């Protein structure tokens, strides 16, 4: 199975900060990568697919980049509603896999 | 409104069985692949199983292979997960999810989840 590794696992940030989360695949996955946001008690929400395509309705402060094995999710100006856990997911393989998650906490 | 609603979770003893259902509405169900994803309490997301629009392609995580069976009834707009030989480590919130594209792809719609607790 393709292993997805996110870094960091968690960090603290302030409103207005620019934050970047990294996801690395154990083998090349082209651009078959998605990012999700999950808040406590809620289902995950799709933010970005195909590595850099913003899902409809998602604020433009979210962006994604990368291809092959290395990917990033960037939040350009962190808002209060962005404090959550973020997951990457590869769908290059039918047996899709998720990263372990990155929790963004309030500093 | 596009919606997925899971049901069928509950408390079950180790070794017993449970069948989860996911009712879809607001979209053409038989155009899309569907998946089950679970999340153990306080843990991350784990893919469980997926099925193509016509049930021609099916996949399972190694952790459930041979014990779980995914199926769908396009006439009833429903997805199912038959879970046999349940173990304590199967305890989780089970989500059904719709694929953005027709076959493989990101999951654009998720249900609210149904909780499965395996304990004696």
Interface residues (C-beta under 8 A of the other chain):
Chain A: X1 X32 X34 X36 X38 X43 X44 X45 X46 X49 X50 X55 X87 X89 X91 X94 X95 X96 X97 X98 X99 X100 X101
Chain B: X35 X37 X44 X45 X46 X47 X50 X57 X59 X61 X62 X95 X100 X104 X105 X106 X107 X108 X110 X111 X112 X113
